[in-house]
């Protein structure tokens, strides 16, 4: 399993602590340093079963500068959102855990971290 984190994020640190406590085998991806490509974002969205606007941190300064709240949220705008996430990775909700069974979760709670553990 892989976990996308921002080390400054308390939810990410909590998820890592739980993974360690459970003895999970995982890889850390510091996604602000190793920025995901648009194709990687598409793949994670497919695993999550979500759309890009579902994992976008719309309160970030970059989101406000881009005017994301006014962007369409439909199939015609999907690529625009994905490109924005790739160009501004701080906008990506975190942490994201990709499980061994091909699924993924936005692991902002202990419950979702445990859900990912159950899938791996």
Buried (B, 14 or more C-beta within 10 A) or exposed (E): BBBBBBEEBEBBBBBBEBBEEEEBEBEBBBBBEEBBEBEBBBBBBEBBEBBBBEBBBBEBEBBEEBEBEEBEBEEEBBEEBBEBBBEBBBBBBBBBBBBEEEBBBBBBEEEBBBBBBEBB
